[in-house]
């Protein structure tokens, strides 16, 4: 493993943070924490922590010895000084001889001794960092270390690899008791500069930031070299065969089976690479994949075991659906049994978490990772990638061995670990929303509205330049798509299924405003308007319905119709006619798919400033009605201009109105001639 320390970079950090009012100690701590955090073979999604012992002034003006330790929720690769909350050190050391401290008391005590009470919660391993009498302490879950510890005979193997400067710690659950154990081991051998924690990770420490980091690289490299010397026997693979479906076709089925409660929908993210393929297509994958994760804290993201599905050769989508349903039912039974067996072994009464898997391996197809949002699904996928590499590597040279199931259960149901992923659920969490015409005023206002309620939002648009500009501004999936073209629409929805697992809400918003006297309009222009304002909606809705039916978790179609559908405007027939057809289409979907729990509703908006209704068009429409542009925009019963945000709110309310279908909500400030029954 390469040592990435740079004297020039370290000096830049010292200068930068000095100008921001931070000490050299903290600047170097930030620098080396980032060096560790940016190496995925050392740290992945919170799997590690660092600290520095220094001194700081409190509000009383007195200087205190403090431990600045990684705070909960901070990414080591991007950490700032604020991510290293300062805890008064002496009160921590005062508990060194205490025999026991509950998790609740430990957290409370650490928070009580923060210099800044608004800081994030200090790491659950704060006491361990405090009890090691070194300025800099580094902790990672290095892949190579897990490889040498998580195997039959791992303890003896570690003793052969590492020298007298390293002590090996038997597995103890993180928290106060592990801190006590480490303190005891260090007191017996104060010459050490490294601790290998069986089935957990590695700590290195020094009074110098560079040394502590370099020791981490040194010992991980020793483990890597030891692994390379072992005789390798490749994992036997199942036969490579094909199926009659792609990942995008079965992702909605997996998503639907995961989201067995319609109030808790999951995001399903597809991933495949050579490491995952090798791992999941092993003949004994059901055995070695069920022995535990690479390190205990992974279990809160990926559960104690994955779901393995083996589709039959040349099986169809329908064949897979039956196979997957049976596999999911068996998984849930297995998880319930795991919970019931292990809850009897713990004192505290536990409430079972949901029984849905977080990782589904479909052999010869790929991995589907599952989360309550896209980020959670991707984290589960990244962790599984690491688990696959570590477990497969061990299986090639030995047999994978992890902590007892009861210990893994303790971590999965540990309140301090669950606190890392628990957050208040937003109304549309786990829902996938697709918006067409997304770069326009209404489309983007709708995006912001649904995003604010926790939905995963996909933005589709025909304008390549605008969609590229949008990609540079938002993190969400932006797809260049011609909604008038069935192939383009299918390609976009296939991509959505691979990334999110399916679709819950379609907001069919794209359209163009074409004017002209109806008897004089060119036939091609009229046909073009029908393509833009009717068939584009049919293309998207029909594709969304296929996915929603596979998911079997209800769904919602929302169409941007127009008041023109019921109250035509002068010289606006080319636009109004397809919109009238769209109103009928909206109702037809409600009739045909209501029995599947799929709702279909529309919004009749009028006079919204947008890419469709430009200033030029507003002037033309005002002229057609012989009024000023101001009077035209406020020409409603409320005498108020209606904005894109108002349309977005209408879409949102229709989306959450679960007992409403076949309805059209008017957003025009009041126009009796355009009002529906």
Wavefront OBJ file of the C-alpha trace (Angstrom):
o trace
v 0.000 0.000 0.000
v 1.360 3.377 -1.035
v 2.243 5.965 1.599
v 0.668 9.218 0.338
v 2.176 11.556 2.928
v 3.541 14.760 1.383
v 5.569 17.314 3.357
v 4.429 20.058 0.984
v 0.757 19.120 1.392
v 1.065 18.922 5.179
v 2.531 22.447 5.244
v -0.345 23.715 3.070
v -2.832 22.277 5.568
v -0.984 23.908 8.483
v -1.039 27.319 6.723
v -4.651 27.012 5.611
v -6.041 26.072 9.008
v -3.799 28.520 10.882
v -5.459 31.302 8.858
v -8.821 29.877 9.950
v -7.795 29.935 13.599
v -6.896 26.255 14.093
v -3.736 24.773 15.607
v -1.018 22.780 13.814
v -2.170 19.695 15.763
v -5.678 19.906 14.315
v -4.463 20.817 10.812
v -2.299 17.688 10.652
v -5.126 15.613 12.096
v -7.405 16.785 9.285
v -4.696 16.060 6.700
v -3.932 12.488 7.742
v -7.592 11.692 8.395
v -8.307 12.621 4.792
v -5.365 10.523 3.582
v -6.908 7.525 5.341
v -10.491 8.307 4.382
v -9.748 8.671 0.675
v -8.357 5.155 0.434
v -11.315 2.777 0.041
v -9.128 -0.196 1.051
v -8.727 1.436 4.470
v -11.977 3.299 5.106
v -15.438 2.880 3.608
v -18.584 4.765 4.635
v -17.681 5.644 8.208
v -15.627 2.520 8.864
v -12.913 4.086 10.980
v -12.046 7.047 13.176
v -9.114 9.232 14.221
v -8.187 11.529 17.096
v -5.635 14.033 18.329
v -4.912 15.107 21.902
v -4.317 18.830 22.166
v -5.482 21.828 24.216
v -8.280 24.344 23.647
v -9.843 27.276 25.453
v -13.377 26.862 26.723
v -15.893 29.671 27.101
v -14.520 30.367 30.609
v -11.186 31.383 29.072
v -9.309 28.455 30.631
v -7.247 26.034 28.571
v -8.215 22.366 28.765
v -6.571 19.181 27.579
v -8.947 17.797 24.965
v -9.403 14.809 22.700
v -10.529 15.860 19.227
v -12.104 12.679 17.868
v -14.080 11.939 14.708
v -17.733 12.855 15.111
v -20.732 10.858 14.003
v -21.857 11.504 10.437
v -18.570 12.937 9.160
v -16.799 11.453 6.142
v -13.096 10.960 6.900
v -12.222 11.695 3.266
v -13.691 15.208 3.474
v -13.412 15.950 7.197
v -13.026 19.473 8.587
v -12.022 20.503 12.133
v -15.750 20.713 12.992
v -15.918 16.982 12.318
v -13.483 16.340 15.170
v -15.458 17.427 18.258
v -13.287 18.325 21.266
v -14.020 16.363 24.453
v -12.328 17.315 27.730
v -9.688 14.641 28.229
v -9.254 14.529 32.010
v -12.881 13.504 32.722
v -12.471 10.668 30.203
v -9.264 9.454 31.847
v -10.937 9.643 35.262
v -13.082 6.652 34.232
v -10.111 4.455 33.341
v -10.578 2.267 36.419
v -14.355 2.128 36.205
v -15.470 -1.482 35.728
v -18.603 -0.872 33.682
v -20.388 1.932 31.862
v -23.672 1.488 29.986
v -23.917 2.705 26.391
v -26.402 5.395 27.380
v -24.202 6.675 30.214
v -21.141 6.562 27.963
v -22.770 8.689 25.273
v -24.205 11.081 27.853
v -20.846 11.465 29.618
v -19.009 12.159 26.368
v -21.573 14.757 25.299
v -21.507 16.380 28.737
v -17.776 16.987 28.379
v -17.804 18.493 24.899
v -16.216 21.927 24.590
v -18.994 22.837 22.153
v -22.293 21.186 23.045
v -23.496 21.744 19.458
v -20.761 19.461 18.101
v -21.684 16.083 16.570
v -21.653 13.058 18.869
v -18.087 11.813 19.427
v -17.221 8.324 18.156
v -18.381 5.295 20.161
v -14.650 4.521 20.436
v -13.826 7.837 22.125
v -12.705 6.173 25.376
v -10.392 3.835 23.460
v -8.692 6.844 21.837
v -8.484 8.564 25.214
v -6.951 5.579 27.034
v -4.109 5.199 24.514
v -1.481 7.714 25.750
v -0.484 9.049 22.332
v -1.153 12.330 20.604
v -2.383 10.796 17.327
v -4.496 7.640 17.121
v -5.664 6.222 13.756
v -8.258 3.473 13.266
v -9.359 1.809 10.019
v -11.122 -1.335 8.834
v -8.394 -2.114 6.298
v -9.351 -4.881 3.840
v -5.998 -6.642 4.233
v -6.262 -6.698 8.036
v -9.763 -8.184 7.859
v -8.423 -10.724 5.395
v -5.826 -12.023 7.865
v -8.076 -11.927 10.956
v -11.326 -13.307 9.481
v -10.152 -16.850 8.763
v -9.631 -20.194 10.398
v -6.456 -19.854 12.482
v -6.543 -16.088 12.057
v -5.064 -15.374 15.504
v -1.962 -17.503 14.890
v -1.626 -16.128 11.368
v -1.564 -12.574 12.768
v 1.091 -13.534 15.313
v 3.315 -14.777 12.460
v 2.818 -11.646 10.364
v 3.294 -8.849 12.875
v 6.252 -8.227 15.144
v 6.691 -7.426 18.832
v 5.461 -3.846 18.349
v 1.952 -5.162 17.646
v -0.566 -6.554 20.137
v -3.516 -8.635 18.999
v -6.866 -8.022 20.689
v -9.556 -10.747 20.726
v -12.965 -9.606 19.488
v -14.839 -7.395 21.941
v -17.865 -5.344 20.905
v -16.970 -1.647 20.420
v -17.733 0.668 23.321
v -16.488 1.125 26.860
v -15.574 -2.539 27.466
v -13.368 -2.630 24.360
v -11.651 0.525 25.615
v -10.996 -1.215 28.941
v -9.614 -4.280 27.144
v -7.284 -2.200 24.982
v -6.065 -0.257 28.018
v -5.317 -3.527 29.799
v -3.384 -4.930 26.823
v -1.419 -1.723 26.354
v -0.441 -1.588 30.040
v 1.114 -5.053 29.671
v 3.171 -3.993 26.644
v 3.673 -0.195 26.518
v 6.241 -0.508 23.682
v 3.598 -1.277 21.051
v 2.549 1.152 18.297
v -0.234 -0.923 16.774
v -3.252 -2.980 17.800
v -4.852 -5.581 15.557
v -8.469 -6.082 16.650
v -9.669 -9.522 15.598
v -12.578 -9.323 13.124
v -12.715 -5.558 13.531
v -9.725 -3.581 12.244
v -6.470 -1.903 13.181
v -5.262 0.976 15.407
v -1.905 2.718 15.021
v -0.653 5.493 17.270
v 2.231 7.921 17.754
v 2.972 11.378 19.074
v 3.651 12.410 15.476
v 0.891 12.625 12.826
v 3.119 11.381 10.007
v 4.353 8.417 12.063
v 0.844 7.310 13.091
v -0.285 7.405 9.444
v 2.900 5.712 8.178
v 2.521 2.928 10.733
v -0.967 2.264 9.355
v 0.448 1.911 5.835
v 3.353 -0.227 7.098
v 1.241 -2.801 8.932
v -1.470 -2.992 6.260
v 1.294 -3.566 3.703
v 2.688 -6.381 5.865
v -0.727 -8.030 5.820
v -0.951 -7.595 2.033
v 2.442 -9.228 1.518
v 1.511 -12.132 3.797
v -1.676 -12.779 1.806
v 0.238 -12.779 -1.493
v 2.531 -15.556 -0.235
v -0.368 -17.926 0.432
v -1.261 -20.686 -1.986
v -4.400 -19.751 -3.901
v -7.145 -22.159 -4.894
v -9.783 -20.442 -6.995
v -13.437 -20.633 -5.907
v -15.374 -23.104 -8.057
v -17.947 -21.347 -10.189
v -21.444 -22.305 -11.317
v -21.985 -22.699 -15.061
v -22.222 -19.476 -17.006
v -25.652 -19.370 -18.647
v -27.984 -16.760 -20.027
v -31.519 -15.734 -19.138
v -34.191 -14.109 -21.268
v -34.177 -10.911 -19.223
v -31.863 -8.056 -18.310
v -31.200 -6.450 -14.927
v -33.547 -3.539 -15.725
v -36.432 -5.958 -16.314
v -36.182 -7.723 -12.957
v -35.172 -4.753 -10.797
v -38.839 -3.652 -10.365
v -39.763 -7.216 -9.294
v -37.006 -7.213 -6.663
v -38.041 -3.732 -5.573
v -41.663 -4.746 -5.228
v -40.828 -7.861 -3.213
v -38.547 -5.793 -0.948
v -41.190 -3.127 -0.406
v -43.788 -5.543 0.914
v -45.322 -2.664 2.875
v -46.430 0.105 0.513
v -45.739 2.691 3.221
v -42.038 1.716 3.226
v -40.669 1.625 -0.259
v -37.044 0.831 -0.974
v -34.591 1.933 -3.632
v -32.852 -0.906 -5.505
v -29.516 -0.193 -7.173
v -27.938 -2.575 -9.686
v -24.196 -3.205 -9.799
v -21.889 -5.751 -11.378
v -18.109 -6.080 -11.650
v -15.606 -8.929 -11.822
v -15.234 -9.201 -8.014
v -18.987 -9.381 -7.412
v -19.438 -11.818 -10.303
v -16.696 -14.100 -8.954
v -18.128 -13.991 -5.425
v -21.812 -14.507 -6.211
v -21.302 -17.205 -8.856
v -19.301 -19.402 -6.494
v -20.808 -22.866 -6.051
v -20.671 -22.471 -2.247
v -21.821 -18.842 -2.114
v -24.787 -19.687 0.134
v -22.332 -21.012 2.705
v -19.550 -18.420 2.749
v -21.844 -15.408 2.215
v -23.825 -16.315 5.349
v -20.856 -16.373 7.743
v -20.996 -12.654 8.443
v -19.740 -9.341 7.112
v -16.103 -8.247 6.773
v -16.350 -6.076 9.881
v -19.228 -5.906 12.410
v -20.560 -2.421 11.679
v -21.346 -3.393 8.059
v -24.278 -5.416 9.391
v -26.408 -2.326 10.012
v -26.280 -1.591 6.266
v -26.327 -5.059 4.689
v -27.933 -7.335 7.330
v -26.199 -10.526 8.532
v -26.637 -12.393 5.247
v -27.646 -11.630 1.641
v -30.398 -13.176 -0.458
v -29.128 -15.452 -3.227
v -31.430 -16.129 -6.188
v -30.518 -18.694 -8.831
v -32.696 -18.224 -11.921
v -33.100 -21.162 -14.244
v -31.321 -21.247 -17.585
v -33.210 -19.328 -20.289
v -35.878 -18.331 -17.750
v -38.314 -15.563 -18.641
v -39.296 -12.557 -16.542
v -42.403 -14.420 -15.365
v -40.304 -17.454 -14.428
v -38.008 -15.186 -12.435
v -40.957 -13.580 -10.657
v -42.022 -16.961 -9.256
v -38.448 -17.905 -8.298
v -37.855 -14.541 -6.626
v -41.142 -14.627 -4.684
v -40.247 -17.995 -3.169
v -36.685 -16.829 -2.395
v -37.939 -13.682 -0.636
v -40.432 -15.655 1.444
v -37.657 -18.034 2.543
v -35.351 -15.118 3.344
v -37.948 -13.501 5.590
v -38.482 -16.790 7.439
v -34.712 -17.171 7.850
v -34.355 -13.627 9.215
v -37.262 -14.084 11.656
v -35.655 -17.285 12.914
v -32.285 -15.497 13.271
v -33.987 -12.796 15.334
v -35.957 -15.189 17.543
v -32.929 -17.381 18.289
v -30.636 -14.490 19.189
v -33.042 -12.217 21.072
v -33.243 -14.930 23.756
v -29.501 -14.539 24.359
v -29.636 -10.822 25.199
v -30.990 -9.073 28.281
v -32.644 -6.106 26.598
v -35.960 -6.615 24.865
v -35.463 -6.097 21.132
v -38.014 -5.119 18.512
v -37.393 -6.815 15.192
v -36.248 -4.637 12.311
v -37.850 -5.102 8.892
v -37.203 -8.492 7.313
v -36.295 -7.230 3.825
v -32.806 -8.112 2.556
v -30.380 -5.296 1.812
v -28.407 -7.263 -0.755
v -29.805 -9.562 -3.444
v -27.437 -11.581 -5.621
v -29.052 -12.883 -8.789
v -26.534 -15.384 -10.092
v -25.293 -14.741 -13.643
v -27.060 -11.345 -13.564
v -25.639 -9.162 -10.794
v -26.065 -7.572 -7.385
v -29.057 -5.485 -6.343
v -28.364 -3.427 -3.219
v -31.287 -2.024 -1.271
v -31.751 1.064 0.876
v -34.382 3.487 2.102
v -32.894 6.004 -0.330
v -30.386 5.900 -3.182
v -27.493 6.791 -0.896
v -28.365 3.936 1.464
v -28.649 1.506 -1.446
v -25.279 2.581 -2.848
v -23.584 2.310 0.553
v -24.943 -1.232 0.921
v -23.535 -1.976 -2.533
v -20.093 -0.528 -1.767
v -19.858 -2.446 1.509
v -20.928 -5.647 -0.228
v -18.241 -5.064 -2.857
v -15.667 -4.961 -0.044
v -17.205 -7.970 1.703
v -17.056 -9.909 -1.567
v -13.365 -9.111 -2.078
v -12.364 -9.957 1.497
v -14.459 -13.131 1.836
v -13.513 -14.469 -1.625
v -9.814 -13.827 -0.959
v -9.977 -15.690 2.364
v -11.900 -18.564 0.775
v -9.138 -18.935 -1.838
v -6.504 -19.530 0.833
v -8.447 -20.787 3.882
v -12.037 -20.755 5.166
v -13.870 -17.569 6.112
v -14.518 -17.284 9.837
v -16.200 -14.419 11.631
v -17.601 -13.585 15.042
v -20.435 -15.750 16.446
v -23.905 -14.943 15.150
v -25.004 -13.668 18.556
v -22.194 -11.059 18.510
v -23.217 -9.945 15.033
v -26.814 -9.691 16.243
v -25.651 -7.489 19.146
v -24.098 -5.024 16.693
v -27.078 -5.059 14.321
v -29.469 -4.253 17.186
v -27.053 -1.965 19.058
v -28.783 1.382 19.571
v -25.528 3.301 19.006
v -25.064 1.678 15.594
v -28.705 2.053 14.582
v -28.460 5.739 15.494
v -26.014 6.142 12.583
v -28.669 5.299 10.015
v -31.904 6.284 11.749
v -33.334 9.599 10.691
v -36.793 11.059 10.604
v -38.642 9.650 7.635
v -39.750 12.194 5.059
v -43.165 11.800 3.477
v -41.932 10.544 0.084
v -38.836 8.647 1.252
v -38.157 5.654 -0.980
v -40.394 6.938 -3.806
v -38.972 7.334 -7.306
v -40.398 10.299 -9.200
v -39.795 10.859 -12.924
v -40.406 14.323 -14.380
v -40.494 15.003 -18.118
v -39.875 18.498 -19.428
v -37.809 18.940 -16.285
v -35.642 21.892 -17.333
v -38.630 24.197 -17.744
v -40.071 26.430 -15.044
v -42.846 24.007 -14.034
v -40.629 20.929 -14.307
v -37.857 22.341 -12.149
v -40.254 23.821 -9.565
v -41.851 20.363 -9.334
v -38.409 18.771 -8.943
v -37.618 21.018 -5.967
v -41.014 20.333 -4.374
v -40.757 16.524 -4.546
v -37.090 16.557 -3.568
v -37.914 18.521 -0.415
v -40.185 15.667 0.689
v -37.450 13.048 0.374
v -38.243 11.547 -3.041
v -35.609 10.312 -5.473
v -36.230 12.455 -8.549
v -35.182 11.703 -12.125
v -35.187 14.579 -14.602
v -35.920 13.953 -18.298
v -35.710 16.565 -21.031
v -35.296 16.810 -24.801
v -33.023 19.877 -24.671
v -29.493 18.416 -24.501
v -27.820 21.722 -23.620
v -30.225 22.392 -20.747
v -30.041 18.848 -19.364
v -26.219 19.054 -19.364
v -26.423 22.366 -17.526
v -28.794 20.789 -15.011
v -26.392 17.854 -14.502
v -23.748 20.326 -13.344
v -26.118 21.783 -10.741
v -27.904 18.786 -9.209
v -26.744 15.344 -8.077
v -29.866 13.583 -9.300
v -30.099 11.519 -12.468
v -30.648 13.736 -15.519
v -31.407 11.967 -18.806
v -31.558 13.351 -22.308
v -34.781 11.857 -23.638
v -37.095 12.513 -26.579
v -40.469 11.623 -25.076
v -42.006 11.518 -28.558
v -39.797 8.556 -29.388
v -40.735 5.184 -27.835
v -37.175 3.825 -28.051
v -35.760 6.906 -26.329
v -38.384 6.615 -23.578
v -37.720 2.892 -23.057
v -33.975 3.482 -22.900
v -34.482 6.179 -20.230
v -36.791 4.008 -18.114
v -34.401 1.041 -18.388
v -31.670 3.285 -16.995
v -33.973 4.419 -14.177
v -34.770 0.810 -13.250
v -31.082 -0.095 -13.045
v -30.312 2.842 -10.784
v -33.446 3.034 -8.613
v -35.287 -0.236 -9.187
v -38.436 1.257 -10.656
v -40.870 4.178 -10.723
v -43.626 5.256 -8.318
v -44.746 8.619 -9.660
v -44.608 9.860 -13.251
v -45.096 13.585 -13.758
v -45.700 13.825 -17.483
v -45.028 17.494 -17.967
v -43.355 17.921 -21.379
v -45.155 19.803 -24.122
v -45.011 22.624 -26.671
v -47.405 25.516 -27.290
v -48.388 25.748 -30.964
v -50.813 28.490 -32.020
v -52.820 29.146 -35.171
v -56.351 29.290 -36.594
v -57.586 25.707 -36.730
v -58.851 25.797 -40.349
v -55.595 27.264 -41.602
v -53.019 25.353 -39.550
v -50.607 23.183 -41.508
v -51.372 19.449 -41.153
v -47.769 18.660 -40.263
v -47.835 21.269 -37.518
v -51.050 19.810 -36.085
v -49.651 16.294 -36.192
v -46.470 17.579 -34.557
v -48.533 19.107 -31.759
v -50.233 15.772 -31.166
v -46.801 14.109 -30.968
v -45.608 16.746 -28.485
v -48.745 17.115 -26.393
v -50.481 13.745 -26.553
v -48.334 10.846 -27.777
v -45.355 11.913 -25.661
v -47.537 11.448 -22.560
v -48.823 8.095 -23.822
v -45.254 6.885 -24.464
v -44.122 7.697 -20.921
v -47.283 6.557 -19.163
v -47.401 3.177 -20.935
v -43.748 2.497 -20.045
v -44.309 3.557 -16.421
v -47.358 1.275 -16.150
v -45.309 -1.792 -17.194
v -42.861 -1.076 -14.369
v -45.534 -0.273 -11.786
v -47.344 -3.534 -12.515
v -44.113 -5.489 -11.976
v -43.535 -3.721 -8.664
v -47.103 -4.328 -7.491
v -46.798 -1.482 -4.983
v -49.365 0.900 -6.472
v -48.276 3.971 -8.442
v -49.336 7.376 -9.670
v -49.501 9.070 -13.077
v -49.746 12.859 -13.100
v -50.337 14.724 -16.346
v -49.801 18.396 -17.065
v -52.926 18.927 -19.157
v -54.124 22.534 -19.560
v -57.236 24.594 -19.110
v -57.285 24.520 -22.930
v -58.660 20.975 -22.667
v -62.031 22.308 -21.441
v -61.902 26.023 -22.258
v -60.252 26.545 -25.659
v -58.622 29.856 -26.451
v -58.877 31.733 -29.711
v -56.235 30.751 -32.306
v -54.907 28.083 -29.953
v -56.571 24.981 -31.399
v -53.351 23.177 -32.421
v -52.387 23.173 -28.753
v -55.854 22.696 -27.221
v -56.979 19.706 -29.303
v -54.225 17.272 -28.171
v -54.684 18.579 -24.633
v -58.368 17.611 -24.791
v -57.253 14.160 -25.901
v -54.757 14.112 -23.017
v -57.581 14.813 -20.547
v -59.369 11.719 -21.849
v -56.107 9.728 -21.698
v -55.667 10.669 -18.041
v -59.152 9.377 -17.209
v -58.679 6.228 -19.295
v -55.589 5.278 -17.299
v -57.604 5.770 -14.101
v -60.286 3.401 -15.414
v -57.945 0.726 -16.783
v -55.390 0.553 -13.956
v -57.243 1.511 -10.799
v -57.571 -2.160 -9.880
v -53.758 -2.331 -9.689
v -53.725 0.528 -7.193
v -52.356 2.865 -9.874
v -53.889 6.328 -9.811
v -54.086 8.774 -12.707
v -54.705 12.482 -12.193
v -54.074 15.730 -14.009
v -53.458 19.414 -13.501
v -55.171 22.066 -15.614
v -52.908 25.074 -15.328
v -53.219 28.372 -17.125
v -50.927 31.294 -17.880
v -47.712 30.124 -16.215
v -44.521 31.945 -17.173
v -42.234 29.214 -18.503
v -40.214 28.004 -21.449
v -43.543 27.092 -23.036
v -45.295 30.363 -22.214
v -42.575 32.879 -23.068
v -42.891 36.660 -22.950
v -43.425 36.588 -26.712
v -46.319 34.152 -26.339
v -47.801 36.132 -23.444
v -47.878 39.237 -25.654
v -49.509 37.259 -28.473
v -52.163 35.728 -26.194
v -52.858 39.111 -24.564
v -53.294 40.627 -28.016
v -55.662 37.781 -29.008
v -57.819 38.697 -25.999
v -57.389 42.482 -26.463
v -55.889 43.054 -22.985
v -52.532 44.161 -21.592
v -49.944 41.503 -20.678
v -50.348 42.351 -16.952
v -54.135 42.023 -17.148
v -53.741 38.831 -19.150
v -51.490 37.174 -16.508
v -53.842 38.293 -13.697
v -57.015 37.597 -15.654
v -58.659 35.321 -13.103
v -61.128 35.511 -10.225
v -58.376 36.032 -7.642
v -56.663 38.718 -9.743
v -53.319 37.028 -8.992
v -50.647 35.724 -11.350
v -50.302 31.925 -11.048
v -46.708 30.653 -10.833
v -44.812 27.456 -11.549
v -44.559 26.758 -7.793
v -48.365 26.673 -7.619
v -48.483 23.948 -10.257
v -45.765 22.001 -8.390
v -47.897 22.117 -5.231
v -50.866 20.773 -7.172
v -48.811 17.835 -8.458
v -47.583 17.141 -4.939
v -51.047 17.130 -3.382
v -52.382 14.822 -6.084
v -49.399 12.516 -5.535
v -50.096 12.131 -1.803
v -53.895 11.952 -2.122
v -54.041 8.157 -2.075
v -57.793 7.888 -2.547
v -57.971 10.249 -5.523
v -57.888 9.068 -9.141
v -59.423 10.275 -12.395
v -59.335 13.804 -10.989
v -58.195 17.051 -12.573
v -57.044 19.882 -10.331
v -57.428 23.379 -11.747
v -54.577 25.819 -11.064
v -55.533 29.040 -12.811
v -56.505 31.559 -10.126
v -60.167 30.958 -10.906
v -61.783 30.677 -14.336
v -65.399 29.516 -14.187
v -65.426 28.677 -17.889
v -62.505 26.283 -17.321
v -63.777 24.751 -14.090
v -64.781 21.100 -14.025
v -67.758 19.499 -12.298
l 1 2 3 4 5 6 7 8 9 10 11 12 13 14 15 16 17 18 19 20 21 22 23 24 25 26 27 28 29 30 31 32 33 34 35 36 37 38 39 40 41 42 43 44 45 46 47 48 49 50 51 52 53 54 55 56 57 58 59 60 61 62 63 64 65 66 67 68 69 70 71 72 73 74 75 76 77 78 79 80 81 82 83 84 85 86 87 88 89 90 91 92 93 94 95 96 97 98 99 100 101 102 103 104 105 106 107 108 109 110 111 112 113 114 115 116 117 118 119 120 121 122 123 124 125 126 127 128 129 130 131 132 133 134 135 136 137 138 139 140 141 142 143 144 145 146 147 148 149 150 151 152 153 154 155 156 157 158 159 160 161 162 163 164 165 166 167 168 169 170 171 172 173 174 175 176 177 178 179 180 181 182 183 184 185 186 187 188 189 190 191 192 193 194 195 196 197 198 199 200 201 202 203 204 205 206 207 208 209 210 211 212 213 214 215 216 217 218 219 220 221 222 223 224 225 226 227 228 229 230 231 232 233 234 235 236 237 238 239 240 241 242 243 244 245 246 247 248 249 250 251 252 253 254 255 256 257 258 259 260 261 262 263 264 265 266 267 268 269 270 271 272 273 274 275 276 277 278 279 280 281 282 283 284 285 286 287 288 289 290 291 292 293 294 295 296 297 298 299 300 301 302 303 304 305 306 307 308 309 310 311 312 313 314 315 316 317 318 319 320 321 322 323 324 325 326 327 328 329 330 331 332 333 334 335 336 337 338 339 340 341 342 343 344 345 346 347 348 349 350 351 352 353 354 355 356 357 358 359 360 361 362 363 364 365 366 367 368 369 370 371 372 373 374 375 376 377 378 379 380 381 382 383 384 385 386 387 388 389 390 391 392 393 394 395 396 397 398 399 400 401 402 403 404 405 406 407 408 409 410 411 412 413 414 415 416 417 418 419 420 421 422 423 424 425 426 427 428 429 430 431 432 433 434 435 436 437 438 439 440 441 442 443 444 445 446 447 448 449 450 451 452 453 454 455 456 457 458 459 460 461 462 463 464 465 466 467 468 469 470 471 472 473 474 475 476 477 478 479 480 481 482 483 484 485 486 487 488 489 490 491 492 493 494 495 496 497 498 499 500 501 502 503 504 505 506 507 508 509 510 511 512 513 514 515 516 517 518 519 520 521 522 523 524 525 526 527 528 529 530 531 532 533 534 535 536 537 538 539 540 541 542 543 544 545 546 547 548 549 550 551 552 553 554 555 556 557 558 559 560 561 562 563 564 565 566 567 568 569 570 571 572 573 574 575 576 577 578 579 580 581 582 583 584 585 586 587 588 589 590 591 592 593 594 595 596 597 598 599 600 601 602 603 604 605 606 607 608 609 610 611 612 613 614 615 616 617 618 619 620 621 622 623 624 625 626 627 628 629 630 631 632 633 634 635 636 637 638 639 640 641 642 643 644 645 646 647 648 649 650 651 652 653 654 655 656 657 658 659 660 661 662 663 664 665 666 667 668 669 670 671 672 673 674 675 676 677
